[in-house]
Amino acid sequence: MRHPGLDIVAIGGGTGLSTLLRGLKGYVDADGAWSVSNLGAIVTVTDEGGSSGVLRKELGMLPPGDIRNCIVALASEEQLLSRLFSYRFELSSDSTLKGHSLGNLLLAALTDITGGFDNAILAASEVLAIRGAIYPSTLSDVRLRATLTNGRELVGEVAISGSNLGEKASNTQRHARIANLAIEPADAAPVERALQAIAKADLILIGPGSLYTSVLPNLLIKPIAEAMRQARALRVYVCNVMTQPGETDGYSAEEHLAAIIEHAGLVVDVMIMNGRRPTEQILTAYAAENQYPVPFDVNAVRELGVTPFFGDIIAEGNFVRHDPAALAETIFRLYDRYGRTLERMRRNEEG
């Protein structure tokens, strides 16, 4: 049975969000049983590492890296133009271009030409004819501040994640667990179009991605968290498959979820978890980098007021990653199971 297309909003950052968008874009205005009428992405702007960090410091602009990845992921055809946006200069160590991606530089130029970062995103999105809309969570110059369980404070995304771009996980700097995460300024204003997208969404997806540096920064913008709590949509958190050194060492799925609830309130109805164990060979390789599968206790998840949902959502190669196609299919199966009930409840309320 064909259902009306869904309005979907995805919230996050890093490679996790772009992976999710890559899987969903094939359903935009599709003719099959599952279809998306509107696809939006709300993206964190707290990155301080690599090319984004340099441009942020030198040009006073918001970090473009996560935005660029989402633009490329949603491009109608990921061929020459999207490869151009992803192209990274590999030059001598003393070159000012070394490490910069061309897409980041183009977004920097467009910010200057169009008079604003939000206008630059719209212009770049038009060039690549993306199948969706991208919103930075805020246009304010925000930084992260983490308070650890031992009382120490860390300022900035790089310090909190414990690593610099390109470092191996085994070299990641260890610190105590994060007790609280905040943004400065605390009253950073959201992008209004992002709030509008949340209000009209049928399905809101949080993650996957780094818990403290990709997912939570968006939810720390108070009006976004409030909009999430009031949303009519089915709200789904896609939990990470592996722990992340420097951020979530030893975290279970329910501890990921508890951190979200502690910082933003109950903004999740269902949590997707990986239902297939990776091969022993790749788990051994990950263990050498101090990364392990995220364990779970379904009863503990339910006690937090959230329904657990399992799917075979990973792809294995040299890394364990969420598989874009499998993740998208799992999301639509989940919506068929829980979202349709929510739709009927809404119709009854309106009737």
C-alpha positions in Angstrom: 0.0 0.0 0.0 1.3 3.4 -0.9 1.3 6.0 1.8 1.5 9.8 1.5 5.1 11.1 1.5 6.6 11.8 4.9 8.1 15.1 6.1 11.3 14.0 7.7 13.8 16.1 9.7 17.3 14.7 10.6 19.3 16.3 13.4 23.0 15.8 14.0 26.4 16.3 12.3 29.6 14.6 11.2 29.7 11.5 9.0 26.7 10.0 10.8 24.2 12.6 9.5 25.5 12.5 6.0 25.3 8.7 5.9 21.7 8.9 7.0 20.8 11.5 4.4 22.5 9.5 1.7 20.2 6.6 2.5 17.0 8.7 2.6 17.4 10.9 -0.5 16.5 8.0 -2.8 13.0 8.1 -1.3 12.4 11.8 -2.0 9.3 11.9 -4.2 9.7 8.2 -4.9 6.9 6.0 -6.4 7.3 3.0 -4.1 5.5 2.1 -0.8 7.8 4.5 1.1 8.2 8.1 0.0 9.5 11.4 1.4 7.8 14.6 0.4 10.2 16.9 2.4 13.7 16.0 3.8 15.4 18.5 6.0 18.7 18.4 8.0 19.5 20.4 11.0 23.3 20.5 11.4 25.6 21.3 14.3 28.0 24.3 13.9 30.4 23.7 16.8 33.3 22.1 14.9 36.7 23.5 15.6 39.0 21.0 14.0 40.7 20.6 10.6 39.8 22.9 7.7 36.6 24.0 9.4 38.5 25.2 12.4 41.0 27.1 10.4 38.4 28.9 8.4 36.4 29.6 11.5 39.4 31.2 13.2 40.8 33.1 10.2 37.6 34.3 8.6 35.2 34.4 11.6 32.7 32.3 9.8 30.7 29.3 11.0 32.4 25.9 10.4 31.4 24.6 7.0 32.6 21.0 7.1 29.5 19.2 8.3 27.3 21.4 6.2 29.4 20.5 3.1 29.1 16.8 3.8 25.3 17.1 4.0 25.2 19.1 0.7 27.2 16.4 -1.0 25.1 13.6 0.5 21.9 15.1 -0.7 23.2 16.0 -4.2 21.0 14.6 -6.9 24.0 13.1 -8.7 27.1 12.5 -6.7 29.4 12.9 -9.7 31.7 15.7 -10.8 30.2 18.6 -8.8 29.9 16.6 -5.6 33.4 15.2 -6.0 34.6 18.8 -6.5 32.9 19.9 -3.2 34.6 16.9 -1.5 38.1 17.5 -3.0 40.7 18.0 -0.4 44.1 19.6 -1.2 47.1 17.4 -0.3 50.1 19.7 -0.6 53.3 20.3 1.2 53.1 20.9 4.9 53.9 24.6 4.6 51.1 25.3 2.0 48.2 27.4 3.2 45.8 25.2 1.2 46.9 21.9 2.8 44.0 20.1 4.4 41.3 22.4 3.1 38.5 20.9 1.1 37.4 22.9 -2.0 33.8 22.7 -0.7 34.7 24.5 2.5 36.5 27.2 0.5 33.5 27.6 -1.8 31.2 28.0 1.2 33.5 30.6 2.6 33.5 32.5 -0.6 29.7 32.2 -0.9 29.3 33.5 2.6 31.2 36.6 1.6 29.4 37.0 -1.7 25.8 36.4 -0.5 26.3 38.2 2.8 25.6 35.3 5.2 26.3 31.6 5.9 22.6 30.7 5.5 22.5 32.3 2.1 25.7 30.5 1.2 24.1 27.1 2.1 21.1 27.9 -0.1 23.3 28.9 -3.0 25.5 25.8 -2.8 22.4 23.6 -2.4 21.0 25.1 -5.7 24.3 24.4 -7.5 24.2 20.7 -6.6 20.4 20.5 -6.9 20.2 18.8 -3.5 17.1 16.6 -2.7 16.3 18.3 0.6 17.0 21.4 2.7 19.9 22.1 5.1 19.7 24.3 8.1 22.5 25.2 10.5 21.1 24.8 14.0 22.1 28.4 14.8 23.9 31.3 13.1 25.5 32.3 16.4 29.2 31.7 17.0 28.8 28.9 19.6 31.4 26.9 21.5 31.0 23.8 23.6 31.9 23.5 27.3 32.0 20.2 29.0 32.1 19.6 32.8 33.7 16.3 33.7 32.8 14.0 36.6 36.1 15.0 38.3 35.1 18.7 38.1 37.5 19.6 35.3 36.2 21.7 32.4 37.0 21.3 28.7 36.3 24.0 26.2 35.8 23.4 22.5 34.9 20.5 20.3 38.5 19.2 19.8 39.2 19.1 23.5 35.9 17.4 24.3 36.3 14.8 21.6 39.8 14.2 22.8 41.4 14.0 19.4 42.6 16.0 16.5 41.5 15.3 12.9 43.2 12.3 11.5 44.5 10.9 14.9 44.0 7.2 15.5 41.5 6.3 18.2 44.3 4.6 20.1 46.0 7.9 20.4 42.9 9.7 21.6 43.5 11.7 24.8 41.6 10.2 27.7 39.6 12.2 30.1 37.0 11.6 32.8 33.4 11.0 31.8 31.3 14.0 30.7 28.8 15.0 33.4 27.3 18.0 31.6 27.6 19.7 28.3 26.7 23.3 27.6 27.0 25.9 24.7 28.3 29.4 24.9 26.4 31.6 24.6 23.6 29.6 26.3 20.9 31.7 24.7 22.0 31.1 21.1 19.1 31.6 18.8 18.0 28.8 16.4 17.4 29.2 12.7 13.7 29.9 12.3 13.3 27.6 9.3 14.7 24.8 11.4 12.0 25.3 14.0 9.3 25.3 11.3 10.7 22.1 9.9 10.4 20.4 13.3 6.9 21.6 13.8 5.6 20.2 10.5 7.6 17.0 10.5 6.0 13.5 10.6 9.3 11.9 11.6 12.3 13.4 13.4 15.6 11.5 13.4 18.4 12.2 15.9 21.8 10.8 15.0 23.7 8.7 14.4 26.9 10.5 15.3 29.2 11.6 18.1 27.0 12.0 21.1 28.7 15.1 22.6 30.0 16.8 19.6 27.5 16.1 16.8 24.1 15.2 18.4 23.8 17.1 21.7 25.1 20.5 20.4 21.9 20.9 18.4 19.6 20.0 21.3 21.4 22.4 23.6 19.8 25.3 21.7 16.9 25.7 24.0 14.1 26.5 21.4 15.1 23.5 19.4 14.8 21.2 22.4 11.5 22.8 23.2 10.3 22.3 19.7 11.3 18.7 19.9 9.4 18.2 23.1 6.3 19.7 21.6 6.6 18.0 18.2 3.8 16.0 16.7 6.3 13.8 14.9 7.5 10.3 15.8 10.9 11.0 17.3 13.6 8.4 16.7 17.2 8.2 18.0 19.7 6.2 15.9 22.2 4.9 18.5 25.8 4.5 17.6 27.1 1.0 16.8 30.5 1.4 18.4 31.8 3.4 21.4 33.9 6.4 20.6 37.1 7.0 22.5 37.3 10.3 24.2 33.5 10.7 24.3 31.6 7.6 25.0 34.2 5.1 26.4 32.2 2.2 28.0 28.8 3.8 27.3 25.8 1.5 26.8 22.9 2.3 24.5 20.8 3.4 27.5 23.6 5.7 28.7 23.7 7.4 25.3 19.9 7.8 25.6 20.1 9.0 29.2 22.6 11.8 28.2 20.1 13.1 25.6 17.2 13.1 28.0 19.3 14.8 30.8 20.3 17.6 28.5 17.1 18.1 26.4 14.2 16.3 28.1 12.3 13.4 26.6 12.7 14.1 22.9 12.8 10.4 21.8 10.0 7.9 21.4 11.9 5.0 19.7 15.6 4.1 19.7 17.1 2.2 16.8 19.9 -0.2 17.8 22.1 -2.5 15.7 20.9 -6.1 15.8 23.8 -7.8 14.2 27.2 -8.4 15.8 30.2 -7.5 13.6 32.7 -10.2 12.7 35.3 -11.2 15.3 38.0 -10.1 12.9 36.8 -6.6 12.7 36.0 -6.5 16.4 39.6 -7.4 17.2 40.8 -4.5 15.0 38.5 -2.1 16.8 39.5 -3.3 20.2 43.1 -2.4 19.3 41.8 1.2 18.9 39.8 1.0 22.2 36.4 0.8 20.5 33.8 -1.8 21.3 30.2 -2.5 20.3 27.7 -0.5 22.2 26.0 -2.9 24.7 22.3 -2.5 25.5 19.7 -3.4 28.1 16.2 -3.3 26.5 14.5 -3.0 29.9 16.7 -0.1 30.9 15.7 1.6 27.6 12.0 1.1 28.3 12.4 2.4 31.8 13.6 5.7 30.3 10.3 5.9 28.4 11.6 4.9 25.0 10.8 1.9 22.8 13.8 -0.2 21.6 13.8 -1.2 17.9 16.4 -3.4 16.3 17.7 -3.6 12.7 20.5 -5.0 10.6 21.9 -1.6 9.9 25.6 -1.9 9.5 28.1 -2.4 6.6 31.5 -3.9 7.2 34.7 -3.2 5.4 37.7 -1.8 7.0 35.3 0.0 9.4 31.9 -0.7 11.0 29.5 2.0 9.7 25.8 2.4 9.4 24.8 1.2 6.0 22.8 4.1 4.3 20.3 1.8 2.5 19.8 -0.6 5.4 19.3 2.2 7.9 16.8 4.0 5.6 14.8 0.7 5.2 14.8 0.1 9.0 13.5 3.6 9.6 10.6 3.1 7.2 9.7 -0.2 8.7 9.8 1.4 12.1 7.5 4.2 10.9 5.1 1.6 9.5 4.9 0.0 12.9 4.7 3.0 15.2 4.2 6.1 13.1 0.9 4.9 11.4 -0.6 4.5 14.9 0.4 8.0 15.7 -1.2 9.3 12.5 -4.5 7.5 13.4 -4.4 9.1 16.9 -3.9 12.5 15.4 -6.8 12.0 13.0 -9.0 10.9 15.9 -8.0 14.0 17.9 -8.7 16.3 15.0 -12.0 14.6 14.2 
